[in-house]
Amino acid sequence: MVNVILCPISGAPENEPVLDMAYAVAKDLNSHLDVLHVQPEAKESIPLMGEGMSVAMVEDMIRIAETEATERAKRARQMFDASVGRHGLPIAERASETSGASVLWLKEHGREDEVIAWRGRLSDLTVVGRPGDSDDVLTPMVLNAAIFETGRPVMVVPPKSESIARKRVAISWNGSQQSARAVSSAIKILEQADAVMVLTADSSRTSGTRGPELASYLEWHGIQPDTKVFESPAGSVGPRLLEECTKFGADLLVTGAYTHSRMRQFILGGVTKHVLGHAQIPMLMAH
């Protein structure tokens, strides 16, 4: 059950599709949405001081950092206010104040990753943007905090995403704990989908029989998925998975995140690393 959704924003234009996705999910699932902006402490947001830097130089850098942080916070609040008018959800601080979907502005000071980690633990789903080319969007550190530190599922919206639909949902299924958590978190979304496809790689690590097993489980939830096993030579599961998503016309991919260790995937690559770097559709992920 998704009752509380968290959406961190920095105020950058790239946050718009992320925020729209968060609103769409909140409306569909009749949930509360917390829109969070984290304003960093100026002293923590500037580079490490060099031995040759004077007191005046340090003070100038802190002053510039404070000005930039204030401007980002202002843009983020303006973005939130515009989104409330655009989506029409009531503002509510407590569950007793509303019986339907609602929204609230939250502003915290500190390190983005640390604040998102503890706020995410108090949410059922965190919606974040995938870091893109801009320097003014949430950092990879924040995405990692959402995936690894909250213990909750994360919806990752790629840069320039234009779709907020979740009507054709693909599931990457390998029978892992991470995949199971992702599917469990997405049940309500799957129940509302027009079509669901269970995709399983035929590889040395995954048996093709696992897809029909998941399909049988989903039928108990009133979901009638199709299944497909695709061939995937060593090292090609990620690209092949995205190819199958495209063939199916998926507008959301449900998948476990980092079934293998982060270090292994950082060094050798992996499905999660490839999908995060190349998917053009939102992903609901769980570790």
BADRENTI-245298 format. One line per 3 residues: number of its first residue (from 1); their letters; for each residue x, y, z of N, C-alpha, C. Coordinates in steps of 0.05 Angstrom, whole numbers, plus 5000, padded with zeros to 4 digits. Example, Ala and Ser with C-alpha at 12.3 -4.5 7.8 and 13.67 -1.06 7.14 Angstrom:
BEGIN
1) AS) 5264 4886 5156 5246 4910 5156 5264 4934 5156  5257 4955 5142 5273 4979 5143 5258 5001 5157
END
This chain:
BEGIN
1) MVN) 5017 4976 5000 5000 5000 5000 5018 5025 5000  5013 5043 4981 5028 5068 4979 5010 5090 4989  5015 5100 5013 4999 5121 5025 5014 5148 5026
4) VIL) 5040 5147 5028 5057 5171 5029 5078 5170 5008  5080 5190 4991 5099 5191 4970 5118 5215 4975  5144 5212 4971 5163 5233 4975 5175 5240 4948
7) CPI) 5176 5266 4942 5188 5275 4917 5208 5298 4923  5234 5293 4923 5254 5314 4928 5258 5330 4902  5259 5356 4905 5264 5373 4882 5286 5394 4889
10) SGA) 5302 5401 4868 5322 5421 4872 5314 5449 4862  5292 5449 4846 5284 5474 4834 5293 5477 4805  5308 5457 4795 5317 5458 4767 5294 5451 4748
13) PEN) 5294 5461 4723 5273 5455 4704 5269 5425 4700  5291 5409 4703 5289 5380 4699 5272 5367 4720  5265 5381 4741 5248 5370 4762 5219 5369 4754
16) EPV) 5211 5384 4733 5182 5386 4726 5170 5359 4720  5182 5343 4702 5169 5317 4696 5169 5298 4720  5189 5301 4737 5191 5284 4761 5167 5291 4779
19) LDM) 5162 5317 4783 5141 5326 4800 5114 5319 4788  5111 5321 4762 5086 5313 4749 5080 5283 4753  5102 5267 4751 5098 5238 4755 5089 5233 4784
22) AYA) 5102 5247 4803 5094 5243 4831 5065 5250 4836  5056 5272 4825 5028 5279 4827 5010 5258 4815  5017 5248 4791 5001 5229 4778 4997 5203 4794
25) VAK) 5019 5194 4806 5018 5170 4822 5002 5175 4847  5005 5199 4859 4990 5205 4883 4960 5205 4878  4952 5217 4855 4924 5217 4847 4913 5189 4842
28) DLN) 4928 5173 4827 4919 5146 4821 4916 5129 4845  4935 5132 4864 4935 5115 4888 4922 5128 4912  4910 5152 4908 4896 5166 4929 4915 5170 4953
31) SHL) 4939 5180 4947 4960 5181 4967 4967 5210 4974  4982 5213 4995 4993 5240 5003 5021 5243 4991  5026 5267 4981 5052 5273 4968 5067 5294 4984
34) DVL) 5091 5288 4994 5109 5307 5006 5129 5316 4985  5129 5342 4979 5149 5353 4960 5171 5366 4977  5195 5356 4975 5217 5363 4993 5239 5378 4979
37) HVQ) 5247 5400 4991 5271 5414 4982 5291 5414 5005  5316 5406 4999 5337 5406 5020 5356 5429 5013  5358 5447 5031 5377 5470 5028 5403 5463 5042
40) PEA) 5425 5460 5028 5450 5452 5041 5461 5475 5058  5476 5467 5078 5491 5487 5094 5514 5497 5076  5517 5523 5076 5537 5535 5058 5565 5524 5062
43) KES) 5573 5520 5087 5600 5511 5093 5605 5483 5082  5583 5467 5079 5586 5440 5069 5584 5438 5039  5575 5459 5027 5570 5458 4998 5593 5470 4981
46) IPL) 5614 5480 4995 5637 5490 4980 5660 5471 4982  5679 5472 4963 5702 5453 4963 5718 5455 4988  5733 5434 4993 5751 5434 5016 5771 5457 5015
49) MGE) 5776 5469 5037 5793 5493 5038 5822 5485 5032  5835 5500 5015 5863 5496 5010 5880 5512 5030  5904 5504 5034 5921 5518 5054 5927 5547 5045
52) GMS) 5926 5552 5020 5933 5579 5011 5910 5599 5010  5886 5590 5019 5863 5607 5018 5862 5626 5042  5856 5651 5037 5854 5671 5058 5827 5670 5071
55) VAM) 5824 5682 5094 5798 5684 5107 5778 5698 5089  5787 5719 5076 5769 5734 5058 5758 5717 5036  5776 5700 5024 5768 5682 5002 5747 5662 5012
58) VED) 5752 5651 5036 5733 5632 5047 5706 5645 5052  5706 5669 5063 5681 5683 5068 5666 5689 5043  5681 5696 5022 5668 5702 4996 5655 5676 4985
61) MIR) 5668 5654 4987 5657 5629 4977 5632 5621 4992  5633 5624 5018 5610 5618 5035 5586 5636 5027  5592 5661 5023 5571 5681 5016 5558 5673 4989
64) IAE) 5575 5666 4970 5565 5657 4943 5548 5632 4946  5558 5613 4962 5543 5588 4965 5516 5593 4978  5515 5611 4998 5490 5618 5011 5470 5630 4992
67) TEA) 5481 5648 4975 5463 5662 4955 5452 5641 4935  5469 5623 4926 5460 5603 4906 5439 5585 4919  5444 5577 4945 5425 5559 4958 5399 5573 4962
70) TER) 5399 5598 4969 5374 5613 4972 5359 5615 4946  5373 5620 4924 5360 5621 4898 5348 5595 4890  5362 5573 4895 5351 5546 4889 5326 5541 4905
73) AKR) 5327 5548 4931 5303 5544 4948 5279 5560 4938  5285 5585 4929 5263 5602 4919 5251 5590 4893  5268 5579 4875 5258 5567 4851 5242 5542 4857
76) ARQ) 5252 5526 4876 5237 5502 4884 5210 5508 4895  5208 5529 4912 5182 5536 4923 5163 5546 4901  5173 5562 4883 5157 5572 4861 5147 5548 4844
79) MFD) 5164 5528 4840 5156 5505 4825 5134 5490 4839  5137 5487 4866 5116 5474 4882 5090 5489 4880  5090 5516 4884 5066 5531 4883 5052 5529 4856
82) ASV) 5068 5529 4835 5056 5526 4808 5044 5498 4804  5057 5478 4816 5046 5451 4813 5020 5447 4828  5017 5460 4851 4992 5458 4866 4969 5470 4849
85) GRH) 4974 5493 4837 4954 5504 4820 4948 5487 4796  4968 5475 4785 4965 5459 4760 4950 5433 4766  4956 5420 4789 4945 5394 4794 4921 5394 4813
88) GLP) 4918 5416 4828 4893 5419 4843 4890 5401 4868  4912 5391 4879 4910 5375 4904 4909 5394 4928  4893 5387 4948 4892 5403 4972 4918 5399 4988
91) IAE) 4926 5421 5003 4949 5419 5020 4940 5408 5047  4954 5388 5057 4947 5376 5083 4972 5368 5098  4973 5375 5124 4996 5367 5141 4991 5341 5155
94) RAS) 4966 5333 5160 4960 5308 5174 4939 5293 5159  4939 5266 5163 4919 5249 5150 4891 5256 5157  4886 5267 5181 4859 5274 5190 4848 5298 5175
97) ETS) 4865 5312 5160 4856 5336 5146 4844 5330 5119  4846 5306 5109 4836 5300 5082 4830 5270 5080  4811 5264 5062 4804 5236 5058 4814 5226 5031
100) GAS) 4827 5243 5016 4836 5235 4989 4865 5243 4985  4874 5245 4960 4901 5253 4953 4906 5281 4963  4931 5286 4972 4938 5313 4982 4967 5317 4978
103) VLW) 4976 5342 4984 5004 5349 4980 5014 5368 5002  5040 5369 5006 5051 5386 5027 5080 5394 5019  5087 5419 5024 5114 5429 5019 5131 5424 5044
106) LKE) 5154 5413 5040 5173 5408 5062 5200 5421 5055  5212 5435 5073 5239 5446 5069 5256 5439 5093  5279 5427 5087 5298 5419 5108 5325 5430 5101
109) HGR) 5342 5433 5122 5370 5441 5118 5388 5418 5124  5409 5415 5109 5429 5394 5113 5439 5381 5088  5450 5358 5090 5460 5344 5066 5436 5330 5052
112) EDE) 5435 5333 5026 5412 5322 5011 5409 5292 5016  5431 5278 5014 5429 5249 5016 5420 5240 5043  5430 5253 5064 5422 5246 5091 5393 5252 5097
115) VIA) 5384 5276 5088 5356 5283 5093 5337 5265 5077  5344 5259 5052 5327 5242 5036 5326 5214 5047  5348 5205 5059 5349 5178 5071 5329 5176 5093
118) WRG) 5329 5195 5112 5311 5192 5135 5282 5200 5128  5278 5219 5110 5251 5225 5101 5240 5202 5084  5257 5189 5069 5248 5167 5052 5238 5143 5069
121) RLS) 5250 5140 5092 5242 5118 5110 5214 5123 5122  5205 5147 5120 5178 5155 5130 5159 5157 5107  5166 5146 5084 5149 5147 5060 5146 5118 5049
124) DLT) 5126 5114 5033 5122 5088 5021 5135 5086 4993  5140 5109 4981 5152 5110 4954 5166 5137 4951  5191 5136 4941 5205 5161 4934 5207 5164 4904
127) VVG) 5199 5187 4893 5201 5192 4865 5224 5212 4860  5244 5203 4845 5267 5220 4840 5274 5222 4811  5288 5242 4803 5297 5245 4776 5324 5231 4773
130) RPG) 5328 5219 4750 5355 5208 4745 5374 5231 4738  5397 5233 4750 5415 5255 4744 5421 5256 4714  5420 5281 4704 5425 5285 4675 5450 5302 4671
133) DSD) 5449 5318 4650 5472 5334 4642 5474 5360 4659  5452 5369 4671 5452 5394 4685 5467 5391 4712  5480 5413 4720 5493 5413 4747 5474 5420 4769
136) DVL) 5449 5427 4762 5431 5438 4781 5408 5418 4787  5413 5392 4785 5394 5372 4791 5404 5355 4814  5387 5338 4825 5395 5321 4847 5418 5303 4838
139) TPM) 5437 5299 4856 5462 5285 4849 5459 5255 4850  5477 5241 4838 5477 5211 4840 5477 5202 4869  5490 5218 4887 5491 5210 4915 5462 5209 4927
142) VLN) 5445 5227 4918 5417 5228 4927 5402 5203 4917  5406 5196 4891 5394 5173 4880 5402 5148 4896  5428 5146 4901 5438 5123 4917 5426 5122 4945
145) AAI) 5422 5146 4957 5410 5147 4984 5381 5136 4982  5367 5144 4962 5339 5135 4959 5337 5105 4955  5355 5094 4939 5354 5065 4933 5365 5049 4956
148) FET) 5388 5057 4968 5402 5040 4987 5397 5046 5017  5388 5071 5023 5387 5079 5051 5359 5081 5062  5338 5081 5045 5311 5085 5055 5297 5058 5062
151) GRP) 5305 5036 5049 5291 5011 5052 5264 5011 5039  5259 5031 5021 5233 5034 5008 5237 5034 4977  5216 5029 4962 5219 5029 4933 5223 5058 4923
154) VMV) 5234 5060 4900 5241 5085 4887 5231 5085 4858  5217 5106 4850 5210 5110 4822 5230 5130 4811  5245 5122 4790 5265 5138 4778 5255 5148 4751
157) VPP) 5254 5174 4747 5244 5186 4723 5268 5196 4706  5271 5187 4682 5294 5195 4666 5292 5224 4656  5314 5236 4649 5314 5263 4638 5296 5265 4614
160) KSE) 5283 5288 4611 5266 5294 4588 5242 5275 4585  5235 5261 4607 5212 5243 4606 5187 5259 4601  5170 5250 4582 5146 5265 4575 5121 5250 4583
163) SIA) 5123 5225 4589 5100 5209 4595 5096 5205 4625  5071 5208 4634 5065 5202 4662 5046 5178 4663  5042 5165 4640 5024 5141 4640 5038 5117 4652
166) RKR) 5022 5100 4663 5032 5074 4674 5012 5052 4666  5006 5052 4640 4985 5034 4631 4995 5008 4618  5020 5009 4609 5033 4985 4599 5059 4981 4615
169) VAI) 5057 4962 4633 5079 4959 4653 5094 4933 4648  5120 4936 4645 5138 4913 4642 5151 4906 4669  5154 4881 4675 5167 4872 4700 5192 4856 4692
172) SWN) 5215 4864 4702 5239 4848 4699 5240 4829 4723  5238 4804 4717 5235 4784 4739 5257 4763 4737  5272 4761 4759 5292 4740 4761 5290 4723 4786
175) GSQ) 5269 4728 4801 5264 4713 4825 5279 4722 4850  5294 4744 4847 5310 4754 4870 5292 4768 4890  5304 4772 4914 5290 4788 4935 5284 4816 4926
178) QSA) 5303 4828 4912 5299 4855 4902 5276 4857 4882  5274 4837 4864 5252 4837 4845 5225 4833 4860  5225 4816 4880 5201 4811 4895 5191 4836 4909
181) RAV) 5210 4851 4920 5203 4876 4934 5191 4896 4914  5203 4897 4891 5194 4916 4870 5165 4909 4862  5160 4884 4857 5133 4875 4848 5113 4881 4870
184) SSA) 5120 4874 4895 5101 4878 4917 5095 4908 4919  5114 4925 4916 5110 4954 4918 5093 4965 4895  5093 4951 4873 5079 4961 4849 5051 4948 4845
187) IKI) 5042 4932 4864 5017 4917 4860 4994 4935 4852  4990 4957 4866 4967 4975 4860 4970 4987 4832  4994 4993 4824 4999 5004 4797 4993 4982 4776
190) LEQ) 5002 4957 4782 4997 4935 4764 4967 4929 4761  4952 4932 4783 4924 4927 4782 4909 4947 4764  4920 4971 4762 4908 4992 4746 4917 4993 4717
193) ADA) 4938 4977 4711 4950 4977 4684 4931 4964 4663  4933 4972 4639 4918 4960 4617 4932 4934 4608  4958 4932 4610 4973 4908 4602 4998 4906 4619
196) VMV) 5005 4881 4626 5028 4875 4642 5044 4853 4628  5070 4857 4626 5087 4837 4613 5110 4829 4633  5112 4803 4638 5134 4793 4655 5156 4785 4637
199) LTA) 5179 4797 4640 5203 4792 4623 5224 4777 4639  5233 4755 4629 5253 4739 4643 5276 4733 4623  5300 4737 4632 5324 4731 4615 5330 4701 4617
202) DSS) 5335 4689 4594 5345 4662 4594 5375 4663 4595  5386 4659 4619 5415 4662 4623 5424 4641 4642  5451 4642 4647 5462 4623 4666 5453 4628 4694
205) RTS) 5444 4652 4700 5435 4660 4727 5405 4658 4731  5390 4657 4710 5361 4659 4712 5348 4637 4696  5328 4623 4708 5313 4603 4694 5289 4615 4681
208) GTR) 5283 4607 4656 5260 4618 4642 5233 4610 4654  5234 4590 4672 5209 4581 4685 5199 4601 4706  5215 4620 4714 5207 4638 4736 5186 4658 4727
211) GPE) 5185 4664 4702 5164 4683 4692 5136 4673 4697  5129 4649 4687 5103 4638 4692 5096 4635 4722  5116 4630 4739 5112 4629 4768 5102 4656 4778
214) LAS) 5114 4677 4769 5105 4704 4778 5077 4709 4767  5073 4702 4742 5046 4706 4730 5024 4693 4746  5030 4669 4755 5010 4654 4772 5005 4669 4798
217) YLE) 5026 4680 4810 5022 4696 4834 5006 4721 4829  5011 4735 4807 4997 4760 4802 4967 4755 4796  4961 4731 4786 4933 4725 4780 4916 4725 4806
220) WHG) 4928 4719 4829 4914 4720 4854 4908 4749 4862  4921 4768 4849 4915 4796 4853 4897 4807 4832  4886 4790 4815 4869 4799 4794 4883 4811 4770
223) IQP) 4909 4805 4768 4926 4815 4746 4931 4792 4726  4927 4797 4701 4930 4776 4680 4953 4783 4662  4978 4777 4670 5001 4786 4654 5008 4766 4632
226) DTK) 5021 4777 4612 5034 4760 4592 5062 4755 4602  5075 4734 4591 5102 4728 4599 5119 4725 4574  5144 4731 4576 5163 4727 4554 5191 4721 4565
229) VFE) 5203 4701 4554 5231 4694 4560 5248 4703 4537  5268 4719 4542 5285 4728 4520 5314 4719 4524  5327 4712 4502 5354 4703 4503 5373 4727 4509
232) SPA) 5393 4721 4525 5411 4743 4533 5439 4732 4536  5456 4733 4516 5484 4725 4519 5497 4741 4542  5519 4730 4552 5532 4743 4575 5537 4772 4571
235) GSV) 5529 4788 4591 5534 4817 4590 5513 4832 4574  5492 4819 4564 5473 4833 4546 5445 4835 4558  5442 4827 4583 5415 4827 4595 5403 4855 4595
238) GPR) 5418 4875 4603 5408 4902 4604 5398 4912 4578  5415 4912 4557 5405 4921 4530 5382 4905 4520  5382 4879 4524 5360 4862 4514 5334 4868 4529
241) LLE) 5337 4873 4555 5313 4880 4571 5300 4905 4561  5316 4926 4555 5304 4950 4545 5293 4947 4517  5305 4930 4501 5293 4924 4475 5266 4912 4477
244) ECT) 5263 4893 4496 5237 4880 4500 5216 4900 4511  5225 4919 4528 5207 4939 4537 5197 4956 4514  5214 4963 4496 5207 4979 4473 5187 4963 4455
247) KFG) 5192 4938 4450 5174 4922 4434 5146 4920 4447  5145 4918 4473 5120 4917 4487 5106 4944 4489  5121 4965 4485 5109 4992 4487 5106 5000 4516
250) ADL) 5124 4991 4534 5122 4996 4562 5125 5026 4568  5109 5036 4587 5113 5063 4597 5123 5063 4626  5128 5039 4637 5140 5036 4664 5153 5009 4666
253) LVT) 5177 5009 4678 5191 4983 4683 5194 4979 4713  5184 4956 4722 5186 4948 4750 5210 4929 4752  5229 4935 4769 5253 4918 4770 5267 4920 4797
256) GAY) 5280 4898 4804 5298 4899 4827 5322 4916 4821  5335 4927 4841 5358 4944 4837 5382 4931 4851  5403 4928 4835 5429 4918 4846 5426 4891 4860
259) THS) 5417 4872 4844 5416 4844 4855 5444 4835 4863  5464 4844 4848 5492 4839 4856 5503 4864 4870  5526 4862 4882 5536 4884 4897 5541 4909 4880
262) RMR) 5539 4932 4893 5544 4957 4879 5573 4958 4868  5592 4948 4883 5620 4949 4874 5624 4932 4849  5611 4908 4849 5614 4891 4826 5602 4904 4801
265) QFI) 5578 4917 4805 5566 4930 4782 5581 4955 4773  5593 4969 4793 5609 4993 4786 5633 4985 4769  5646 4963 4776 5670 4954 4762 5664 4939 4736
268) LGG) 5646 4920 4738 5640 4903 4715 5616 4910 4699  5599 4928 4710 5574 4934 4697 5553 4915 4707  5528 4920 4699 5507 4903 4707 5480 4913 4696
271) VTK) 5459 4898 4701 5433 4905 4690 5424 4932 4701  5425 4935 4728 5416 4960 4740 5431 4984 4729  5458 4981 4728 5474 5003 4718 5466 5011 4689
274) HVL) 5461 4991 4672 5454 4996 4645 5426 5009 4643  5408 4998 4657 5380 5008 4656 5379 5037 4666  5393 5043 4688 5392 5070 4699 5405 5090 4679
277) GHA) 5425 5080 4664 5438 5098 4646 5425 5102 4619  5407 5083 4611 5397 5083 4584 5366 5082 4581  5352 5075 4602 5323 5073 4600 5310 5100 4593
280) QIP) 5291 5100 4575 5277 5125 4568 5249 5126 4581  5243 5106 4598 5217 5105 4612 5223 5105 4642  5204 5113 4658 5207 5112 4687 5211 5083 4696
283) MLM) 5225 5080 4719 5230 5054 4730 5222 5054 4760  5207 5033 4768 5201 5029 4796 5220 5008 4806  5239 5016 4824 5260 4999 4833 5260 4994 4863
286) AH) 5270 4970 4871 5273 4965 4899 5298 4948 4903  5312 4954 4925 5337 4940 4931 5332 4920 4953
END
